Amino acid sequence: MRGITKTFPGVKALSDVNLTVRAGEIHAVCGENGAGKSTLMKVLSGVHPHGSYEGEIDFEGAPVAFKDIRASERHGIVIIHQELALVPYLSIAENIFLGNEQARRGFIDWNGTLRRAAELLDRVGLRERPQTPISELGVGKQQLVEIAKALSKEVKLLILDEPTAALNDEDSAKLLDLILELRAQGVACIVISHKLGEIRAVADAVTILRDGQTIETLPVRESPGAEPELSEDRIIRSMVGRDLDHRFPERTRYEGADAGETAFSVSGWTVRHPVDRERTVVDDVSLTVRRGEIVGVAGLMGAGRTELAMSVFGRSYGGYVTGTVEVAGRAVHTGTVPAAVAAGIAYVTEDRKQYGLNLIDDINRNISLASLAGMVRRGAVDEHHERRVAERYRTSMNIKAPTVHEQVGRLSGGNQQKVVLSKWIHADPRVLILDEPTRGIDVGAKSEIYTVIDRLAAEGKAVLIISSELPELLGMCDRIYTMAEGRLTGEVARADATQEVLMRHMTMNRS
């Protein structure tokens, strides 16, 4: 790709960007949210068609001009977008071969479809039946279906946009092994990721973008299979234009008179699967969070962490069986989302685009959604007050947008996450449950969000963090609970916590 320039109304997303990927190479593309990484890949894959951008693209030694994504796929270029593109009401097998149906004599070969889908699911390590509807899968499993879908095509260049953002460490490792296997088969891969450790583990070279421009391309290792020579600090410095000496803020302790008092507790919490009522997804879970404390919940995919959080927050998931919730020592009713909010509980979902934001509305309206009652004057929302509040959070949270009237769907992932956090912070909850709070966010934005979380705890809030990134839990939390197969398997103090200790608890059997 040479001299790629892409402009949207009022915004130059890419400016004279260059990218060279060799055959059989794993090439990483890094940059902060909004740097232009996804836009560049959409140009390459035909999502942004030829004529909508300036510059030239060569593939396998010849110039190409893709009018749409089908044209790029015919050349062997397959992209897996950061945003999932699956039909929830169709099965896994139907989604894998959607638009690429396995047919015989004009009719779909269902036996062949299911057999081939099972092979692909096994290849990506997803233990689900091909007939399972997508709507029954979590975000992480849906990502694996997307990868299986890409592998069903004759791929020469595979583009993966944040492929492990929704995966835990174990499944991420399996996927990285799969990428290395593809490289050994001669498939070139472009990987966009904010997980710098993964980039160093698999990439041969990395191109860094900042503000829509190519900063530099650096070799990660001298030869395939060699130890990486490029450090994470070197990548970060090029990405953000400065050093990040401390990834996690030094914990600021809450000094209130009620420090150490239990602010939030869940006791005997049991929840059934929403479809299979015989299956228990959260089994007799009890935990506590004190005022000014940051507590983590670690677990592998399917451990029941998100199911626990969603069921506590307004019983938004599954079928409630037993259990009580207490806030500030008082039993509260959380049978609906408004009841949970009224009790002082806030939940920042792992899927901000579907559950956390109204993407077609602006920053202003999104921030006020959870606390509209406090903005009502004489029976109507005071729009001047609403705008002042939004402006305050745009500044204090460093939300990168020209005005609070910017549509949220146009913001980068990191800035969208700051809007979600702003919404719940303004609701002034006693308890914040943060589910994958930094998923798909670059290191610079992560550092800012960690600082916000530390500040909330220092103000006396009780913070519960669910995260698949063990370094994040180790760097932020005072205590960490572990879950496996719907049950708590351990509680580890900060001083005793290591990745090895947590993983041992996370892989315990129910027995």
N, C-alpha and C positions, 0 to 999 in steps of 0.2 A: 504494500500500500504506500503510495507516494503523494505527498502534498494534499492529504485529505482535509477538506474544510467543509463543515456542515453548520448551517445557520438555521435556527428557529426564530419565530417572530420575537425580536428584541434581544435574542441571546445567540452568541456565537459559541456553539457547543464544542466544535473542533476547529483548530486553526493550524493548517499546514502540518498535519500529523504524518509520520512515517513509521512503518512497521514491516519487518522482514522476518519470516518464519521459514526455517529449513525443513525439508522432508524428514519425517521420523523424529522431530524435535518436540519437546514439551516447552512451550514458551509462555511465561507468565506475563500478564499485564496488570500493573499495580497503579494505585493512585487513590487519593481521597474520594469520598462520595462527591459526585458532581464534576469529577476530573475529565469525564468523557469516555470512560472505558466501555460502557454498555453501548453508547451511541456509535463508537467506532466498530464494534462487533455487529451492530445492526446494519451499518453500511456494508461491511464485508459479506454478510449473509443475505443481502437483498431486502431486508425489512425496510430500510430506506433505499428505494430503487435508484438505479443509475439515472442521472439527470437531476436528482434532488441534492447532490453534493458536488463539490469540485475535487479533482484529483484523479488518480489512476490506480487500478488494481490489476496485478498479474497473478495468474494461478497456473502452476505447472509450466511456467515459461511462456505463457500466452496471455495477452490482455483479455479481460472479461468485463462484461457489463450486465449485471443481474437486474432484471426488471421486477423480480419478486423472490420470495424465499424458495419456491419450487425450482426456479432456475439455478440457484446456488446448490440445492440438494442434488440436482441432476449432475453437477460437476463433482459431487462428493463432499460438499461442505455442509455440515450439520451443526446447528446451534441449539444449545439448551439454555433457555432464558432464565434469568433470576426469578422472574415472575412465572409461576406455574401456569401451564396452558393445557389443562386437562378438563374433560367433561365430567362433572361429578356424578351424573346419573348413568354413565356407561361403566362397563366393567374395566378391569385392568387390561385384559386382552384387547378389548375393543379400542381402548385409548392408545395402546401401543401401535396398533395397525390402522388407526384412523387416517384416512387419506392414502393409505398404502395397504389396502385390504388384500388378504391372501385368498385368491379366487381360483376356481376351476370351472371352465366353460360358462363363465358369466355369473357364477354363484359363489358366495363366500364359503370357503372350506373351513368350517368351524373346528373340526378335529385337528386340522393342521394349524389353525390359528392358536388354539389352546395349547397344543404341544409346543409350538415355537415360542409362545409367550412364557410357558413354564421354563423353557431353557434359558430365556433371557432373564427371567426373575432369579433363577438360580445363579446366573452369571453375576448379577449385581448384588446378590446376597439378600434378596427380599423373600421372606418366607410367608407368602400369601398365595391363595388360590387365584388363578387367572380370572375366575368368574366374579371375584370380589368387587363390588362397586367402589369407585374412587371415593365417594362420599364417606365411606367407612374408614378411610385411612387418614392418619395424621400427616402434617406437613412434611416430616422427614421421609416417610414412606412414599409420599407422592413424588418427592424429588427423585427417588430411586426409580419410580415408574418412568419419569421423564428420561432418565439415563438409559433405561432399557429400550424406550421408544427410539432414541437416537441410534442405539446399537443395532436396531433392526434394519437400518439402511446401510447401503454400501458407502461407508464413510472413509474419506481420505484425510480430511481436516475436521477435527471435532473441536467445537468451541464450547467451553463450559463456563458459564457466568455464575460465579459463587456456587459451585456445585456442592460444597459441604456445609454451606451456611446453616442448613436445617438438620444436619446430622450430628450425632454424638461422636465421641472419639473413636469408638470401635468401628462404627460404620464408615466414618471418614477414612480410617486406615484401610478398610477393604476397598473403598473407592479409589484411593491413591494407588493401591496395588494394581487395580484394574487399569488405571491410566498408564502405569508403567508397562503393563502387559500389552496394551495397545501400541505403545511406542515400540516395543520389541517386534510387533507385527508390521511396523512401518507406517503406522497412523500418526500424523502430526496432530498435536493438541495445543490449543490456546486456552489457558486457564486464567480467569479473573478471580482473584481471591484476596480477602483482607487478612487471611490467616498466613502470616509470613513464615511460620514454621513449616507449614505444608509446602509453600513455594520452595523453600530451601531443600525440602525432602525430595521433591520430584522434578523441579524445573531445571532445564539446561541453561536458559537465559531469561532475563526479565527486562521488559520495557516499562518505563515509568512515565506516567502522564501527570501533569499538574495544570489546572485551569485550561484544559482543552489543548494543551501543547505537549509535544514529545520533549521530555527532559533529557533522558539518556537511555541507552540499552546496555545492560551489564551481564557478563557471563556469571552464572551461579557456580559452575564447576568447570574444570579443564576438559573433562571428557565424561560421557555417560557412565554412571556407576561410581564415579569418583566422589570423595567427600566434598560437601559444599564449602566454598571459600568466601562467598559473599555473606556478610553478617546482616542480621535483622536491623541493627542500628543504622547500617549504611543505607538500606532500602528506605527506612523511615525518614532519614535525613533528606533523601532525594524527593520523597513523596510530599512531605509537609514543608520542606524548606527550612527546617530547624531541627534541633535535637529534642527528643522526649526523654529526659534523664530518668523520670520516674513514671512508669506506665500507670501505677496505682497511687492515689493520694495517701499520704500518711493519715491514719485514722484520727479524726477529731472526736473526742469523747463528749457525750452528753453530760452536762454538769447540773441538771435540774434536781430538785429535791426528791423527785420520784424516780431517779435513775435506778435501774435494776429491777423496777416493778414489772410484772408481767403485763404487757399491753395487749397481746393477742394469743389466743390458745385455741387449738382444735383438739377435741377428745373423741376417741372411738369412732372416727369418721369412716363410713363404709358406703360404697357406691357401686351400683351394677352397670354393666354395659348398656348403652341406649337401645341396642337392637337385640343382642343376646342376653336376656335378663337372667340367665343362669350363670353368667360369667361375672365375677367380681373384679373390678378394675382398681378400686381403692379399698383396702382391707384393714379396718380397725387402726387407722392412722391417728396418732396423737403427737402434737408438737406445740412448742411455745416460742414466742418472741418477746423480748423485754423492750422497754422504752429505750430508744437510742441505740438499739442493737441491730446489726445486719446479720441475718441468718441465711445460709444457703441450703438448697435442696439439690443433691446430685443424683444422677441415675442414668442408666442406659435407655435407649429408645424403647418405649413400651413399659417403662417402670411405673407409670401412673402419675408423674409429677404434674403435667398440665391438667390431667383429669381431676386431680386433687384440687388444684387452684380454681378451675372453672366451676367445679361442683360447689365449692365453698362460696364463691362469688355468685350469688343468685341462683345456685343450682343450675348453672348454664350447661352442664354436661351430665348425661347419664341419669340413672334412677336412684334417688336418695333412699338409703336404708336406715342408717342410724348415725348418731353423732351430734355433738353440740359445739357451738362456736361462742367464745367469750371475747369481748373487747373491754379492756380496762377493768377486768374482774367481773363483768356483768354479762350474763347470757344474752345473746342477741339473735334475732330472727333474720336469716339470710336466704329465705325461700325465693326471693325475686331480686333482680339486679337493683331496682330502686331501694329495696329494703337493705341490701348489703351496703350501698352507698350511704344511706341514712345512718347505718350503724358505724360508719367511719372507715369502711374498707374500700380500697381502690385496687383495680387489677389492670396492669399493663400487659396485654395479650402478646403471645409470641407471633401472632399473625396480624400485624398492625394494619395491613391493607384491607383485610376482610372484616375484622372485628374492632379495630382501634380507631379508624379514621373514616370520614366521609370524603373520599378522594375528589369528588366533583365540587366540593365546597371549599371556601378559603380558610386560611389560618385562623382568622378572626372567629369564625363560627365554630371551628373544630375545638378551639381552646375553651370556649364557653359551654360546650355541650353538657358536661357533667355537673355544671353549677349554674344553670339558667335561673333557678329560683332566686338566687342571690343578686341577679341582675335585673329583676323585674321592678318597674316603677309604674304604679297606677295601672296594673293589669297588662303591661307590655314590656318587652325587653328594652332596656335603656341602651340603645346602640352606641351612644357616645361612651358610656361606661364600659361596654363590651370591647370597644376598640382600644380604649386606654389600657385595659387589662392585657389584651393581646399584644400591644406595643411594648408593654413592660416585659412580657415573657420573650418577645422577639429579641429584645436587647439582652436580658439577663441570661437567656439560654443560648445566645449566639446563633439564632436561627437565620441561616443565610437566605434571605429573600428580600426583594426591593421594598415591599410593603406587606402589611398583614392581610391584604386583599389578594395575595397570590394564591392560586389554586394549589391545594395540598398535593394533588396528584402529580404536579410538575416538580416537586421538591425531590432532592436526593434522599436515599434511605436514612442517612444519619439525621437530616433535618426533619424528616417525617417523624422519626422516633422522638426528637426533641419536642415536637408538637404534641404527641401523645403524652409525654411526661408532663408538659405544661398543663394540659387539660386536667390531669389528676392532681397535680400539685396545687392548682388553684382551687380544687374542691376541698382542700385542707383536710385530708383524711388522717386518721390516727395510724392506720396500717396501710402500707403499700406492698402489694404482691407484684413482683416484676418477673415476667416470664420471658426468658431469653432477651434481656434488655438491650444487648449490643449485637444481636444477630444481623449479619450483613452490613456492618458498619466499619468504617476505616479506623485506623489506630488513633488518628487525631480526634475524631468525634467520640470514640470510646473514652479517651482520656477526659474529655469534657463531661460526658455522662457519668463517669465514675466520680468526678468531683461533685456533681449534683447529688448523687446518691449519698455520698459522705456527708454533704451539707444537711440533707434531710434527716439523717440519723443524728447528727450533731444538734439538731433542733428538737430531738425527742421523738421522732417518728419511729415506728417499728417497721423494719424493712425485711421482706422475705424475697430472696433472689433464687429463681430457678434458672440454671444454666447448664449447657452441655460442655462449656469450656472450663475445665478444671482449674487452669491457672487463674481464671477470672474469679472463681469462688475462693481460691486460696489467697488471692490478693486483696479481696474485699471483705470477706466474712469473718465474724467473731466465732461463730460455730457453724458446722455443716451437718445436716441430716443426709443420710443416703437412703435410696429406695430401690427395690427390686421386686418385680412382679406384683406391684400394688401395695407392698408393705414396707414399713420403715425397717431398715436393717442395721442402722448404726447412727450414732451421734458423736461427732469428732470435734474437739476444741481446736481453735486456731493453732495453738502451739504444737499440737500433735498431728496436724493434718499435712499429708503429702499426697501426691497423685497416686502413689502405690497403695497407701492406706485406704484412700477413697475408692479406688478401683476394686480392692479386695472386698469391701463392704457392698459395692454396687453389683457385684457378681455372685453374691450369696444366694443359695437356693432358699425357697420358702421354708423348707424343713430345718 
